[in-house]
Amino acid sequence: ELKVEQNPLFLSMQEGKNYTIYCNYSTTSDRLYWYRQDPGKSLESLFVLLSNGAVKQEGRLMASLDTKARLSTLHITAAVHDLSATYFCAVDLLTSGTYKYIFGTGTRLKVLA
Amino acid sequence: DTGVSQDPRHKITKRGQNVTFRCDPISEHNHLYWYRQTLGQGPEFLTYFQNEAQLEKSRLLSDRFSAERPKGSFSTLEIQRTEQGDSAMYLCASSPWEPLPYEQYFGPGTRLTVT
């Protein structure tokens, strides 16, 4: 059974600091996704990583994928309060000819002013 | 706005009642998914449609749950004889046929509260 684990589960950080969220998964997959969710809201797509070594950056967020290590990272540079949210990684799993996402446990980020 | 829409956004019901949710995917998206999310957890896969065919159902989807996608357009998720444990956010997502069905676009969700 595919498992997707994130750490840390909770992260409280000061504005201006850097930090990395880790996403480990237990089976082979070449595709990994990062989503952001604000309280009570739906999921907003941040990054789609489609191959080993993929790196994508948007503003203060940068995501990377190492399929050999089954690891993705989401790096936050110089955090600002607006980045406070829950971040999920997801891996897509092909079973019986269909794809479905398996989500991680989520990392709840709080950026303190 | 041509994103995924869901209706209703909130539903409060008494235990034992039936509820039905609707999802309208992005136009021409062939793939449609339902997920359930409880507080503090990531979304859990419930079921998947390719056009009108329901190709996969999670073991989470008990006999009280049924989903349809007539004509391969909108989809409905019905829960019969609701239980308090059904309280959750129900999320719908769609993705295009090509390229591979990988990026999913999520709707705003329907929050169900069973009292």
Interface residues (C-beta under 8 A of the other chain):
Chain A: V4 R31 Y33 Y35 G40 K41 S42 L43 E44 S45 V48 L50 F88 A90 D92 T95 S96 G97 T98 Y99 K100 Y101 I102 F103 G104 T105 G106
Chain B: H31 Y33 Y35 G40 Q41 G42 P43 E44 F45 Y48 Q50 L55 E56 L91 A93 L100 P101 Y102 E103 Q104 Y105 F106 G107 P108 G109 R111
